[in-house]
Amino acid sequence: MRTNQILSISLLSISLIIGVIIFSNAIKNRNESNNVISVTGMAERNFESDLIVWKSQFTVKNTNLIAAYAELKKQSEATRKFLISKGIDQSEMTFSAAEITKEFTYNTYNGNSTSTFDGYRLTQQASISSRNVAKIESISREITELINSGIEITSLPPAYYYTKLSDLKIKMLAEASQDGLLRAKTIAENGDGELGRLMNSSMGIFQIVGQNSTEDYSWGGAFNTSSKNKTASITIKLQYKVK
């Protein structure tokens, strides 16, 4: 009986000691978590696009499908020759497959609706991808020459891209990290502390907007393709220990 009492008291003592250790560590960890500075570093770069993608599309309409194809091929060749005459290499051109749509006219008489076949509309798209941004911009404005020759062509707004975006992103991450470090040092020094090791970091939003534009920044990250001159920004979240 006495042995059991001694064993119970021993187990209780061990439990109390373990509880004290756990409680002490909890207080220590809580205090340590309070000695942390969280900052957000940011970097911003202006750059000019080095790749342009310009698309245009032309259409023909005819009640005879074979005749419509023949006319579409004629317009396609005329467009190709026009682009070559402007100095565009054939390797920079892509012509899509023809898209065929049956069109109808609809009439209502005495409450009854009828439809009449109105012809086939064939549409084809020409896409130009080039590093010579200025040249393609100029040609896109000269497309009226084709319109004046009887080709029903529509020019779409050019899209602008940057082929060295991955390298730019890496450089900006380094700049954002340095910016965050400087912010953390400033906070620590002005609080009579000393900045310790980096505890955690995570990349925030990377986005591209038109330079000097009024575009809204997006939480998901915007990616502007309508402006040749762009502004890229990136954020990085950092946590530092304070000594």
Backbone hydrogen bonds in HBPLUS format (Angstrom, degrees):
<---DONOR---> <-ACCEPTOR-->    atom                        ^
c    i                          cat <-CA-CA->   ^        H-A-AA   ^      H-
h    n   atom  resd res      DA  || num        DHA   H-A  angle D-A-AA Bond
n    s   type  num  typ     dist DA aas  dist angle  dist       angle   num
A0005-GLN N   A0001-MET O   3.17 MM   4  6.52 150.2  2.27 143.8 151.7     1
A0006-ILE N   A0002-ARG O   3.00 MM   4  6.30 158.3  2.05 150.4 155.8     2
A0007-LEU N   A0003-THR O   2.98 MM   4  6.22 157.1  2.04 147.0 153.4     3
A0008-SER N   A0004-ASN O   2.93 MM   4  6.13 153.9  2.00 145.0 151.9     4
A0009-ILE N   A0005-GLN O   2.96 MM   4  6.19 162.1  1.99 150.0 154.5     5
A0010-SER N   A0006-ILE O   2.95 MM   4  6.13 152.8  2.02 145.4 153.1     6
A0011-LEU N   A0007-LEU O   2.98 MM   4  6.18 160.9  2.02 148.8 153.4     7
A0012-LEU N   A0008-SER O   2.94 MM   4  6.15 154.3  2.01 147.0 154.4     8
A0013-SER N   A0009-ILE O   2.96 MM   4  6.16 152.0  2.04 143.4 150.9     9
A0014-ILE N   A0010-SER O   2.96 MM   4  6.24 160.5  2.00 150.9 155.9    10
A0015-SER N   A0011-LEU O   2.95 MM   4  6.14 155.4  2.01 143.8 150.8    11
A0016-LEU N   A0012-LEU O   2.96 MM   4  6.21 153.1  2.04 145.0 151.9    12
A0017-ILE N   A0013-SER O   2.95 MM   4  6.23 157.4  2.00 149.6 155.7    13
A0018-ILE N   A0014-ILE O   2.95 MM   4  6.19 163.8  1.97 152.8 156.6    14
A0019-GLY N   A0015-SER O   2.90 MM   4  6.07 156.7  1.95 145.3 152.3    15
A0020-VAL N   A0016-LEU O   2.92 MM   4  6.17 153.8  1.99 147.2 153.8    16
A0021-ILE N   A0017-ILE O   3.01 MM   4  6.30 156.7  2.06 148.7 154.9    17
A0022-ILE N   A0018-ILE O   2.91 MM   4  6.16 164.8  1.93 154.3 158.2    18
A0023-PHE N   A0019-GLY O   2.91 MM   4  6.05 162.3  1.94 147.5 152.8    19
A0024-SER N   A0020-VAL O   2.85 MM   4  6.00 154.3  1.92 145.4 152.9    20
A0025-ASN N   A0021-ILE O   2.88 MM   4  6.12 159.4  1.92 150.3 155.9    21
A0026-ALA N   A0022-ILE O   2.90 MM   4  6.12 150.0  1.99 145.8 154.5    22
A0027-ILE N   A0023-PHE O   3.01 MM   4  6.30 157.7  2.07 147.4 152.3    23
A0028-LYS N   A0024-SER O   2.90 MM   4  6.14 157.4  1.95 146.5 153.6    24
A0029-ASN N   A0025-ASN O   2.77 MM   4  5.96 164.1  1.79 152.3 156.0    25
A0030-ARG N   A0026-ALA O   2.87 MM   4  6.01 150.6  1.96 141.9 150.6    26
A0031-ASN N   A0027-ILE O   2.93 MM   4  6.14 156.3  1.99 146.2 152.5    27
A0032-GLU N   A0028-LYS O   2.84 MM   4  6.09 151.6  1.92 145.3 154.3    28
A0033-SER N   A0029-ASN O   2.83 MM   4  6.03 152.3  1.91 144.3 151.4    29
A0034-ASN N   A0030-ARG O   3.12 MM   4  6.37 135.1  2.34 136.4 147.7    30
A0034-ASN N   A0031-ASN O   3.18 MM   3  5.10 129.1  2.45  90.6 104.1    31
A0035-ASN N   A0032-GLU O   3.01 MM   3  5.11 137.9  2.19  98.6 110.8    32
A0242-VAL N   A0035-ASN O   2.92 MM 207  5.28 151.9  2.00 152.9 146.6    33
A0037-ILE N   A0240-TYR O   2.86 MM 203  5.23 162.7  1.89 151.9 157.7    34
A0240-TYR N   A0037-ILE O   2.89 MM 203  5.23 160.5  1.92 150.1 155.2    35
A0039-VAL N   A0238-LEU O   2.94 MM 199  5.40 161.7  1.97 153.0 159.1    36
A0238-LEU N   A0039-VAL O   2.91 MM 199  5.40 171.4  1.92 156.9 159.5    37
A0041-GLY N   A0236-ILE O   2.84 MM 195  5.21 156.2  1.89 163.2 159.9    38
A0236-ILE N   A0041-GLY O   2.93 MM 195  5.21 149.0  2.03 143.4 148.0    39
A0043-ALA N   A0234-ILE O   3.03 MM 191  5.51 154.3  2.10 155.8 161.7    40
A0234-ILE N   A0043-ALA O   3.01 MM 191  5.51 151.7  2.09 154.1 158.8    41
A0045-ARG N   A0232-ALA O   2.87 MM 187  5.27 159.2  1.92 151.3 157.4    42
A0232-ALA N   A0045-ARG O   2.77 MM 187  5.27 163.2  1.80 163.5 163.7    43
A0047-PHE N   A0230-LYS O   3.01 MM 183  5.57 160.8  2.04 148.3 151.9    44
A0230-LYS N   A0047-PHE O   2.93 MM 183  5.57 166.2  1.95 168.7 171.7    45
A0049-SER N   A0228-LYS O   2.89 MM 179  5.25 162.8  1.92 149.7 155.5    46
A0050-ASP N   A0161-TYR O   3.06 MM 111  6.42 131.2  2.30 144.1 158.0    47
A0051-LEU N   A0161-TYR O   3.17 MM 110  5.09 138.6  2.36 147.7 140.0    48
A0161-TYR N   A0051-LEU O   2.84 MM 110  5.09 164.5  1.86 153.7 155.4    49
A0052-ILE N   A0130-SER O   2.94 MM  78  5.57 169.9  1.95 164.8 167.5    50
A0130-SER N   A0052-ILE O   3.03 MM  78  5.57 163.0  2.06 158.5 163.9    51
A0053-VAL N   A0159-ALA O   2.84 MM 106  5.13 160.1  1.88 153.7 158.8    52
A0159-ALA N   A0053-VAL O   2.83 MM 106  5.13 164.6  1.86 146.3 151.6    53
A0054-TRP N   A0128-ILE O   2.82 MM  74  5.12 155.6  1.87 149.2 155.9    54
A0128-ILE N   A0054-TRP O   2.77 MM  74  5.12 161.8  1.80 152.3 158.8    55
A0156-LEU N   A0055-LYS O   2.91 MM 101  5.54 159.5  1.95 157.3 161.5    56
A0056-SER N   A0126-ALA O   2.92 MM  70  5.36 157.5  1.97 154.6 161.9    57
A0126-ALA N   A0056-SER O   2.75 MM  70  5.36 166.4  1.77 162.1 167.0    58
A0057-GLN N   A0154-THR O   2.92 MM  97  5.31 154.6  1.98 145.4 152.9    59
A0154-THR N   A0057-GLN O   2.71 MM  97  5.31 157.3  1.76 152.7 160.2    60
A0058-PHE N   A0124-GLN O   3.01 MM  66  5.72 153.2  2.08 160.6 167.3    61
A0124-GLN N   A0058-PHE O   3.07 MM  66  5.72 160.8  2.11 161.4 167.5    62
A0059-THR N   A0152-GLU O   3.13 MM  93  5.91 148.9  2.23 153.6 160.5    63
A0060-VAL N   A0122-LEU O   2.97 MM  62  5.39 150.0  2.06 146.8 156.2    64
A0122-LEU N   A0060-VAL O   2.88 MM  62  5.39 159.9  1.92 155.8 162.2    65
A0062-ASN N   A0120-TYR O   3.00 MM  58  5.38 151.5  2.08 144.3 152.2    66
A0120-TYR N   A0062-ASN O   2.74 MM  58  5.38 174.7  1.75 136.7 137.7    67
A0068-ALA N   A0064-ASN O   2.92 MM   4  6.15 148.7  2.02 147.5 157.2    68
A0069-TYR N   A0065-LEU O   2.94 MM   4  6.23 155.4  2.00 150.2 155.6    69
A0070-ALA N   A0066-ILE O   3.03 MM   4  6.28 159.4  2.07 147.0 152.6    70
A0071-GLU N   A0067-ALA O   3.02 MM   4  6.24 155.4  2.08 144.8 151.0    71
A0072-LEU N   A0068-ALA O   2.90 MM   4  6.11 153.3  1.97 145.7 153.8    72
A0073-LYS N   A0069-TYR O   2.87 MM   4  6.11 158.2  1.92 153.0 158.3    73
A0074-LYS N   A0070-ALA O   3.06 MM   4  6.27 151.8  2.15 139.9 147.7    74
A0075-GLN N   A0071-GLU O   2.97 MM   4  6.27 156.0  2.03 148.0 153.8    75
A0076-SER N   A0072-LEU O   2.84 MM   4  6.04 151.2  1.92 146.5 155.4    76
A0077-GLU N   A0073-LYS O   2.98 MM   4  6.19 160.6  2.02 150.0 153.6    77
A0078-ALA N   A0074-LYS O   3.03 MM   4  6.23 153.9  2.10 142.5 150.2    78
A0079-THR N   A0075-GLN O   2.91 MM   4  6.09 151.8  1.99 144.2 151.6    79
A0080-ARG N   A0076-SER O   2.95 MM   4  6.19 156.3  2.01 146.0 152.7    80
A0081-LYS N   A0077-GLU O   2.93 MM   4  6.14 165.5  1.95 151.4 154.6    81
A0082-PHE N   A0078-ALA O   3.02 MM   4  6.14 152.9  2.09 140.4 148.1    82
A0083-LEU N   A0079-THR O   3.01 MM   4  6.26 160.4  2.05 150.8 155.0    83
A0084-ILE N   A0080-ARG O   2.98 MM   4  6.25 160.5  2.02 152.4 157.9    84
A0085-SER N   A0081-LYS O   2.88 MM   4  6.03 155.3  1.94 146.1 153.1    85
A0086-LYS N   A0082-PHE O   3.19 MM   4  6.44 126.1  2.50 135.6 148.8    86
A0086-LYS N   A0083-LEU O   3.11 MM   3  5.13 138.0  2.29  95.3 107.3    87
A0088-ILE N   A0083-LEU O   3.11 MM   5  5.58 160.5  2.15 147.3 145.2    88
A0087-GLY N   A0084-ILE O   2.94 MM   3  5.18 161.3  1.98 111.0 114.9    89
A0092-GLU N   A0089-ASP O   2.95 MM   3  5.50 156.8  2.00 114.8 122.3    90
A0093-MET N   A0090-GLN O   3.09 MM   3  5.23 160.4  2.13 105.7 111.9    91
A0129-SER N   A0092-GLU O   3.09 MM  37  5.40 157.0  2.15 146.2 153.0    92
A0094-THR N   A0127-SER O   2.86 MM  33  5.06 135.1  2.06 146.3 156.6    93
A0127-SER N   A0094-THR O   2.75 MM  33  5.06 162.1  1.78 152.5 158.7    94
A0096-SER N   A0125-GLN O   2.87 MM  29  5.30 167.2  1.89 158.0 162.2    95
A0099-GLU N   A0123-THR O   2.78 MM  24  5.08 166.0  1.79 151.5 156.5    96
A0123-THR N   A0099-GLU O   2.92 MM  24  5.08 155.3  1.98 140.4 148.6    97
A0101-THR N   A0121-ARG O   2.92 MM  20  5.15 147.9  2.02 141.9 152.0    98
A0121-ARG N   A0101-THR O   2.83 MM  20  5.15 169.8  1.84 154.7 158.3    99
A0103-GLU N   A0119-GLY O   2.94 MM  16  5.55 164.8  1.96 171.2 174.9   100
A0118-ASP N   A0103-GLU O   2.71 MM  15  5.29 166.6  1.73 147.2 144.5   101
A0105-THR N   A0116-THR O   2.88 MM  11  5.26 158.3  1.92 147.7 153.4   102
A0116-THR N   A0105-THR O   2.86 MM  11  5.26 155.1  1.92 149.7 158.1   103
A0107-ASN N   A0114-THR O   2.85 MM   7  5.28 163.1  1.88 153.2 158.4   104
A0114-THR N   A0107-ASN O   2.71 MM   7  5.28 160.2  1.75 156.6 163.0   105
A0109-TYR N   A0112-ASN O   2.77 MM   3  5.22 158.8  1.81 150.1 152.4   106
A0112-ASN N   A0109-TYR O   2.96 MM   3  5.22 163.0  1.99 112.6 117.3   107
A0133-VAL N   A0131-ARG O   2.98 MM   2  5.59 125.9  2.28 108.2  92.4   108
A0136-ILE N   A0132-ASN O   3.25 MM   4  6.51 166.8  2.26 156.8 159.9   109
A0137-GLU N   A0133-VAL O   3.00 MM   4  6.19 156.9  2.05 153.4 160.3   110
A0138-SER N   A0134-ALA O   3.10 MM   4  6.32 156.3  2.16 145.8 151.5   111
A0139-ILE N   A0135-LYS O   2.99 MM   4  6.31 159.6  2.03 150.8 156.3   112
A0140-SER N   A0136-ILE O   2.93 MM   4  6.06 156.9  1.99 149.2 154.9   113
A0141-ARG N   A0138-SER O   3.15 MM   3  5.40 138.2  2.33 100.6 111.9   114
A0142-GLU N   A0139-ILE O   2.87 MM   3  4.95 146.9  1.98 102.7 113.6   115
A0145-GLU N   A0142-GLU O   3.11 MM   3  6.07 170.3  2.12 125.8 128.6   116
A0146-LEU N   A0143-ILE O   3.01 MM   3  5.61 136.9  2.20 114.4 123.4   117
A0147-ILE N   A0143-ILE O   3.42 MM   4  6.87 154.9  2.48 141.7 148.6   118
A0148-ASN N   A0144-THR O   2.85 MM   4  6.05 157.5  1.90 150.6 155.7   119
A0149-SER N   A0146-LEU O   3.01 MM   3  5.06 136.8  2.21  95.8 108.6   120
A0151-ILE N   A0146-LEU O   3.17 MM   5  5.65 162.0  2.20 150.4 145.6   121
A0150-GLY N   A0147-ILE O   3.03 MM   3  5.32 161.3  2.06 110.7 114.5   122
A0153-ILE N   A0151-ILE O   2.99 MM   2  5.67 121.8  2.34 110.3  93.9   123
A0160-TYR N   A0225-THR O   2.71 MM  65  4.93 162.8  1.74 138.2 144.2   124
A0168-LEU N   A0164-LYS O   3.09 MM   4  6.34 161.4  2.13 152.1 157.9   125
A0169-LYS N   A0165-LEU O   2.90 MM   4  6.07 153.6  1.97 147.8 154.6   126
A0170-ILE N   A0166-SER O   3.16 MM   4  6.44 155.0  2.23 147.4 152.8   127
A0171-LYS N   A0167-ASP O   3.12 MM   4  6.40 164.6  2.14 153.0 156.6   128
A0172-MET N   A0168-LEU O   2.94 MM   4  6.14 155.2  2.01 148.4 155.8   129
A0173-LEU N   A0169-LYS O   2.94 MM   4  6.15 143.4  2.07 142.9 152.7   130
A0174-ALA N   A0170-ILE O   3.19 MM   4  6.53 154.4  2.26 147.0 152.5   131
A0175-GLU N   A0171-LYS O   3.08 MM   4  6.40 154.8  2.15 144.3 151.4   132
A0176-ALA N   A0172-MET O   2.82 MM   4  6.01 156.2  1.87 147.3 153.7   133
A0177-SER N   A0173-LEU O   2.94 MM   4  6.12 150.1  2.03 144.0 151.9   134
A0178-GLN N   A0174-ALA O   3.05 MM   4  6.31 156.4  2.11 146.0 151.8   135
A0179-ASP N   A0175-GLU O   2.95 MM   4  6.17 151.8  2.03 144.3 152.5   136
A0180-GLY N   A0176-ALA O   2.93 MM   4  6.16 153.5  2.00 143.8 150.6   137
A0181-LEU N   A0177-SER O   2.90 MM   4  6.15 153.8  1.97 146.8 154.1   138
A0182-LEU N   A0178-GLN O   2.99 MM   4  6.19 159.8  2.03 147.3 152.1   139
A0183-ARG N   A0179-ASP O   3.08 MM   4  6.32 155.5  2.14 144.0 150.7   140
A0184-ALA N   A0180-GLY O   2.94 MM   4  6.19 161.5  1.98 149.6 154.4   141
A0185-LYS N   A0181-LEU O   2.90 MM   4  6.13 161.3  1.94 153.2 158.1   142
A0186-THR N   A0182-LEU O   3.02 MM   4  6.15 160.0  2.06 146.7 152.0   143
A0187-ILE N   A0183-ARG O   3.02 MM   4  6.31 158.2  2.07 150.4 155.9   144
A0188-ALA N   A0184-ALA O   2.94 MM   4  6.15 166.3  1.96 152.9 156.7   145
A0189-GLU N   A0185-LYS O   2.87 MM   4  5.97 173.1  1.88 156.5 158.7   146
A0190-ASN N   A0186-THR O   3.06 MM   4  6.06 156.7  2.12 142.2 148.7   147
A0191-GLY N   A0188-ALA O   3.09 MM   3  5.12 144.8  2.22  98.5 109.2   148
A0193-GLY N   A0188-ALA O   2.77 MM   5  4.84 154.8  1.84 153.3 149.8   149
A0192-ASP N   A0189-GLU O   3.23 MM   3  5.17 153.4  2.31 109.2 107.8   150
A0243-LYS N   A0194-GLU O   2.72 MM  49  5.12 169.0  1.73 167.0 164.7   151
A0196-GLY N   A0241-LYS O   2.50 MM  45  4.65 150.1  1.58 163.3 155.1   152
A0241-LYS N   A0197-ARG O   2.91 MM  44  5.49 166.1  1.93 160.6 164.7   153
A0199-MET N   A0239-GLN O   2.70 MM  40  5.44 162.6  1.73 154.0 159.2   154
A0200-ASN N   A0239-GLN O   3.35 MM  39  5.08 155.5  2.41 132.1 133.6   155
A0239-GLN N   A0200-ASN O   2.86 MM  39  5.08 144.3  1.98 156.9 153.1   156
A0202-SER N   A0237-LYS O   2.92 MM  35  5.23 146.9  2.03 144.7 152.7   157
A0237-LYS N   A0202-SER O   2.75 MM  35  5.23 165.7  1.77 167.7 163.7   158
A0204-GLY N   A0235-THR O   2.67 MM  31  4.78 162.9  1.70 136.4 134.3   159
A0235-THR N   A0205-ILE O   3.22 MM  30  5.66 133.1  2.45 132.6 145.5   160
A0207-GLN N   A0233-SER O   3.05 MM  26  5.66 160.0  2.09 156.5 162.7   161
A0233-SER N   A0207-GLN O   2.99 MM  26  5.66 156.8  2.05 160.3 167.0   162
A0208-ILE N   A0222-ALA O   2.82 MM  14  5.68 161.2  1.85 133.9 138.4   163
A0224-ASN N   A0208-ILE O   2.94 MM  16  5.57 150.2  2.03 124.8 134.3   164
A0209-VAL N   A0231-THR O   3.00 MM  22  5.44 163.8  2.02 151.0 153.4   165
A0231-THR N   A0209-VAL O   2.81 MM  22  5.44 159.4  1.86 160.8 164.1   166
A0213-SER N   A0210-GLY O   3.18 MM   3  5.24 142.0  2.33 133.5 125.0   167
A0211-GLN N   A0229-ASN O   2.89 MM  18  5.47 172.1  1.89 134.8 132.3   168
A0221-GLY N   A0218-SER O   3.06 MM   3  4.99 150.4  2.15  97.6 106.8   169
